[in-house]
Amino acid sequence: MESTETASGSSAEPDTADSTVAADADQNGSNGNGNGRRIRKGERSRMRILDAAARLLSCRGYAATTLTDIAGAAEMQAGSLYYHFDSKDAIVEEVLRVGIDHAQSAIDAALVELGPESKGSERLAEAIVAYVNCIVAESSFTVANIRCYNESPPHTREQLTSALRDFTDLWVGLLAEGQADGSLRTDTNAKVLARIMISGLNSLASWYRPGGELRLDDLARQFADMVLDGLHPPD
């Protein structure tokens, strides 16, 4: 099984990059994120593995991505992966979890920028635009989540249940806010509609390709407009 794949001919010893603290700081002594925290090289190696895995999983899917592939993409010895993760499934679970976090963070940032006085319909529209951008242009982790969740083993899906429930509840809450303030129609079930919307948005990962006739910004706004048109309160 993929989750117990071993790397023959390679050592499980940690990468030499894993033993000391990285001098990964800008001129102000920070790590580039503005928090002044020095990143251990082991942590950098771990993120390199996750970045490589996300790229592969988003393109190939769960079954076609092996530990050997991930190690090659991360430019590490295959056995070194076991210093950071117990199995392929442990890597996949973390990639998928980060994908959910990326999407949630993108939406949260868009809502903060919009401001607390905005209508529920406006907040829903901005959330849609943010999620479209996250899927198409910003996060291979989010695309990996969309593509690989149903392919993943039951245990992996079970570990992500709470995070996915929170993500769905975010959309349910946005719809409920619009219904409460009168900016969205009230004769729809927010829980059902949220799942339909998420499924429709997730489908972008399988068919939209940048550089085509439809620009990303136009795509995101058209999707938001279609949803809001369908949910506009009757006159």
Secondary structure, DSSP 8 states (H G I E B T S, - for coil): -GGG---TT---S--GGGSSB-----TTSS-SSSS----BHHHHHHHHHHHHHHHHHHHH-STT--HHHHHHHHTS-GGGHHHH-SSHHHHHHHHHHHHHHHHHHHHHHHHHHH-TTS-HHHHHHHHHHHHHHIIIII-HHHHHHHHHTTTS-HHHHHHTHHHHHHHHHHHHHHHHHHHHHTSS-SSS-HHHHHHHHHHHHHTHHHH--TTSSS-HHHHHHHHHHHHHHHH----
